[in-house]
């Protein structure tokens, strides 16, 4: 099988897109599609949940200081920062300002003329459940490590790299979400700025993100904002 040219390559986001405030970037990335070529297939997922991090707040890796492993956080916007979380790979993009970044928290499998049924089938094979069975497609990328597993993204290959339009990039399909939910980040230890509302969710996909911010018991204006 030959590799089909990507018909919408001009819509791939340039590095300059990422060189903006982390919260702005986290919000603007919603609705964009991550494309990763594996063999002859483009594995793709639409970003539905992000988290912003800043160097000067305690929830961020960068707040612990510069190290060679964390160097991508201190590079220009548009660098890829990957690390291991709970035994899996996690994907982040550096933003404007040293130490600032956006974590891609979850996504939704994307099927179109570029990434067809065969691509989705490969993503399902990449990321089976604990019993080796296929996950429901809507939950295939519902978490930062599940997303990387489904897309075949690995820390040793992509950490501290730039995007490569022939292999990995983020595409703007021109379909921003009509409504965005802003709420607190997940997994931030107590006392490390866990109260900051730096998580952003495409409201149309709220049931399929890491934790639904509209779940029962959540109150608008207290637990989340609609922006």
N, C-alpha and C positions, 0 to 999 in steps of 0.2 A: 504494500500500500504506500503510495506516495504521500508526502506531507502537503496538505492543501495550504495555499497561502492564506493568510488572515485578511479577510476583505475589509476589516474596519481598523486596520493598523493605525491610521492617523489619529484615532480616538484614544489610543493608549496615553495614559497620563504622563506628562513630562516630569522630570525630577523637580522642576520648579514648582509644580503643584503642591508638593509636600513641604515646601519651605514656608510654612505659615504656622500660626499659633496652634498648639496641640488640640485644644478644644474645637477650634474652627475646623481643623483637619479631620478630627474624629467624626464630626457631624457631616462634613462634605464627602467623606468616604462611603457613607451609607448609600446603597444603591449601585455602587461601582462593582465591577466584576473582576475577580482575580483569575488570570489565565496562566496555567502551567502546562507546558508541553512535556509529555512523557511518551517517548517513542513517536508513534504517528498520531497520537491523540492529544487534544487540548482538554485538560481537566479544568473545569471552571466552576466558580461559586460566587454568588452575589453577596456582598457584605451587608449584614443586617444588624450587627452589634459591634461597637467599638468602645475603648476606654482611653482617655487621655491621661498622660503622666508628665509631670514637670520635675526638673532637677531639684527644685527648692521645696518639694513636699515629701513627706516621709514614706508615702506609699510607693515611690518609684525606686527602681534599681539604681538609677543615676545618683540618688541621694546618698548612696553608700560610697560614692567616689569613683573616680576613673580607674579602670583596670583594662588590661588588654582584652579580656572577654567582653567588657561592656563598651568598648571603644566606638561601636556603631552608634550608640546613643549620643555621642559627642561629635559625630560627623555631620555634615550638611544634611538638610532635609532631603529625604528620598533614599537614604540608605536602609538596608534591611538589617534588623536586629532580631536574631533568633536565640532562644534559650530553652532549656528543659524545664518543664513544669509537671510535677506528678508523673514523671516517667515518660512524658511525651514532649513533642516539639511545639513551640509557640512562635507566632509570627508578629513582628512589630515593624513599624516604619518610623524612622527619625523625622522629627518636625523642626520648625524654626527654633533656633537657640540651643546651645549645648545642653545635652541631658534631657531634652524634651522629646516625647515620642507618643505614638498611638499603638495600642495593642488591638489586633484584630481578634475580637472575642468570639464571634460566631458568624456563620454565613449560611446560605441556602443553595443547594445544587442548582446549577444553571445549565439549561439545555437550549441550544439554538442551532443555526446552520453551521457554526464553527465547532461547537461541542455537542455532538449528537448523542443518541442512545448508547453508543459504544463507549463514549467517555463516561457517562453516568454509570454504566455497568462496571467499568474499571474502578471508579471511585467506591462503588459498593464492595468490590473485592478488596480494595485497599483497607477498608475500615469496617470489618465485621464486628458483631457484638461479642460479649465475653464467651458466648457459647459457639462462636464461629458462624453464626447465622447472619444474613444480611440485615442491616439496620433499616428501619423505615427511612425513605429518602429524605423526608422533611426534617429528620433528626440526624442526618448523616454528618453535618458540619456544626451541630449545636453545642459548640464549646471549642476553646482555642486549640486543644490538642487533637480533638476529633477533626477539626478543619484541616490541620496540617497533615494528618494521617490520610484523609480522603484525597487530598490534592497531591500527596507524595512529596511534601516539602520537608527537608531535613536540615538540622542545625549545621552540620559540617559542610554542607554544600553552599548554603545561602547566607550564613551569618556574615555581616559586615560587607556584603556585596551590594552593587547597584542592580537595578532592574536590567534585564536583557530582553529586548523586544522579540527575540527569536525563541525565548524559552520561558520567561516569567515576566509578567507585567500586570498592571491594573488598568482596566479599560473603562472609559466613560461612555455608557450607553445613552446618556441624555435622559435618564428616567429617575430623577431624584425622588425620594419618598415624600408624599404630601404632608405627612405628620411625623415628627420625631419625638421620642420620649427621652427625657433627661433624668437620670437618677444616680444613685451612689454605685460605686464600683464593687465588684465581688472579690471575696478572698483577701481583703485588706485587714491585717491584724489590728486589734484594738489599740488605739493610741498612735496609729500611723496614718492619720488623716483619712480614716474610713468614712467620715461624714461628707467628704467632698463629692459633689454631684458631677462626676466626670465620666459617667457611662451614658452612651447614646444608643438608642434602639429604633429601628424602623418600625413604626407602630403596626404596620400591616403584617409584620412577621413576628410580633411579640411572643406568640405561643411557641415559636421555634428557636428562640435564642437560649442562652445558657440558663437564665432564670427569668421567667415572664414577669416584667415589672407591673403588669396589669392583673396579676393573680389576685385571688380573693383576699380581702383584708387590706389591700394597698389603697391609699387615699391620695387623690390628686391634690397637689399643693403642699402635702406633707411628705409623702414618700417619693413622688415623682412630679415632673412638670411636662406639659405638652408644649412643644415649641414649633 
